[in-house]
């Protein structure tokens, strides 16, 4: 049985980990999303999400976080191991549905070389 959970080991949670990805990672922008990807070489690939405060409304920002997390989780089998990825969302994302967000996330990861 395939494990589709998205546990704590798959998340970037500490400020110093976010800072390291921001400092050393490769940035790729695609409309209202930006991915910063850093090859760590070991362990599971981890995801961090940042949604700009300019995306108005905490309900909307939390919805965007859930959709990005779900896109990453559902496509985990094609995402290589050993990556730290931070995806930042900016104004314009509030109008996107799940399929558009998933397409953009996967496009960013493909361009960064994260997808096998």
N, C-alpha and C positions, 0 to 999 in steps of 0.2 A: 504494500500500500504506500502511496506517495504521501509524504508529509508536506502539507501546504501551510503549516503554521508560520507565523512571523514573530518569533520569540525575540527576547532581549538581545540575544547574540547576533541578531541580524540588523540591529539598529545602532546608529551612532547617537550616543546619548550624552557624552561628556563634552564640555566646552573645549577642552584641549584637543579632542579628536576633531571637532568641527574646525578649529583654528588650523590644525595641521593640514586638513584637506584644502581649506581656503588658501593657505600659504603655498603648498607644494603641488596642488592638483592642476589638472588641465581643464580649462573652462570652454564650454561649448554652449552657444545660445540658439534657441529655436523659438522665436516669437515671444510668448509670455513665460517660457521656462528656460532656466539655465541649469546645466549639469556641471558640477566640478568633480572630476574623477581622479582618484589617486590609487595607483597599484601598490598594494601592501605585500602581496606575494604569498600570504598564508592565511588560513582561516576562512570562514564564510564571508561572502560579500555582504557589506553593511550599507544601509541607507539612512541618510539624514535628510530632513525636510525643513525648509525655511520658506515661510509665506510672508511676503511684504505686508507691513502694516497699512500700506496704501490700498490693499485689497480690503474694502470696508466690510466690517461686520465679523464678529468672532465666529458666528455660525458658518459663514461662507468660508473663512480661512480654515476652519476645522474640516469642512466638507472637502476642500481642496487637498488637505493633508491625507484624508482617508482615501481619496481617489488615486493619488500618487502612490501611496503605500500599497493599495490593491493592485495597481498596474505592475509594480515591482514584484509583488508576491506571486501573482499569477504567471509571470514570465520568468520565475527564478531558475527554471531548468535550463534556459538558454543563456543566462547570465553567468559569466565565468566566476570562479572562486577567487578570493584574495583582493577584491576591490573595495574601496570606501568611496561611496557616491553621495554627494549632497545635491539635492535638487531644490532650486529656489524658484518660487512662483511670484509673478508680478501682475499688476493690473491688466485685465483682459482675460485672465484665467477664470474669473467668476462666471463667464458665459459659456465655458466649455463643458461638454458632457464627458462621461467616462471614456468613451471610445476615442475622442479627440485627444484627451490627456494621455491615454495609453499609447496612441500612435506617436505623439510627440516625445514621450519618455523613451520609448523604444528607439525612435530615430536618433535621439541624443546619445543613448548608450551605444548604438551601432556606430555612430560617427566617432565616438571616443574609443572604440575597440574593446568595450566591456563585454559585448555579446560575442559568444564563441562562434 
